[in-house]
Amino acid sequence: MLQLVPVEVGQQVAPGTNLARVANPSRLKAEIKIRRNTRRGHPARSEAEVDTRNGIVEGRVARIDPSVQNGTRTVDVTLTATCRKGAVPDLSVDARSSSSG
């Protein structure tokens, strides 16, 4: 699925400029922003639930960014269940640790 083409036909671009962004809708992940001191309770490989606004999808924490930016840390959640139709890249979602109840 072609997501973004930030250039126009005939436009000159600098080397290294992204010309397009392509996504595979069957292999989506969630990038969750958490407060910097919320790491406890979200260890790598723990289970998570992602609310896509079109249903809850189960996932697993794949990566926790070691750096903090603007008071938040990014947690990548790999979706382990199939998303319902309508889940697309760059969709705003909410998430929680499955063990947090």
C-alpha positions in Angstrom: 0.0 0.0 0.0 1.5 3.3 -1.0 1.1 5.7 1.9 2.9 8.9 1.1 4.6 10.5 -1.9 6.0 13.9 -0.6 7.3 15.0 -4.0 5.8 16.2 -7.2 6.5 15.0 -10.8 9.5 16.9 -12.1 10.7 18.1 -8.7 14.4 17.9 -8.0 15.4 16.3 -4.7 18.5 16.0 -2.7 20.3 12.6 -2.4 18.8 10.6 0.5 15.4 12.2 0.3 12.5 9.8 0.9 10.5 9.6 -2.3 7.7 7.4 -1.1 6.5 5.4 1.9 5.1 1.9 1.4 3.4 -0.2 4.0 2.1 -3.8 4.3 -1.3 -3.6 6.0 -1.0 -7.2 7.0 2.1 -6.5 9.1 1.3 -3.4 11.2 2.8 -2.5 14.5 1.9 0.1 17.1 4.2 2.8 18.3 3.1 3.8 21.8 4.3 6.8 23.7 4.6 6.3 27.4 5.8 8.6 30.2 9.5 8.2 30.8 9.2 6.7 34.3 6.5 4.1 33.2 9.0 1.5 32.0 8.2 -0.9 34.9 5.2 -3.0 33.8 6.1 -2.8 30.1 9.1 -5.1 29.9 10.2 -6.3 26.4 8.3 -9.3 25.2 5.3 -8.6 27.6 1.8 -8.8 26.2 -0.2 -5.7 25.3 -3.6 -4.8 24.0 -4.0 -2.1 21.3 -7.3 -0.3 20.8 -7.6 0.6 17.1 -11.0 2.3 17.7 -12.3 -0.6 15.6 -11.6 -3.3 18.1 -8.9 -4.5 20.5 -5.9 -6.3 19.0 -3.5 -8.4 21.0 0.2 -7.7 20.7 3.6 -8.1 22.2 6.2 -5.5 23.3 9.0 -5.8 20.7 11.2 -2.9 21.6 11.5 -0.1 24.2 13.4 2.9 23.0 16.2 3.6 25.5 16.1 7.4 24.9 13.5 9.8 26.2 12.2 12.6 24.0 9.8 15.3 25.3 9.3 13.3 28.5 8.1 10.2 26.7 9.6 6.9 25.6 8.5 5.0 22.5 7.4 1.3 22.8 7.0 -0.7 19.7 4.2 -3.3 19.9 4.1 -6.1 17.3 0.5 -7.1 16.6 0.1 -10.8 17.1 -3.6 -10.9 16.1 -5.2 -9.9 12.8 -6.5 -6.4 12.7 -10.1 -5.7 11.7 -10.7 -4.1 8.4 -10.1 -0.4 8.6 -6.9 -0.6 10.5 -4.4 1.4 8.5 -0.8 2.8 8.9 -0.6 6.0 11.0 -3.9 5.4 12.8 -4.1 6.8 16.3 -4.4 4.1 18.9 -4.3 3.5 22.6 -2.6 0.6 24.3 -2.2 -1.1 27.7 -0.3 -3.9 29.2 -2.4 -7.0 29.3 -1.2 -7.7 32.8 -2.3 -4.3 34.1 -5.9 -5.4 34.2 
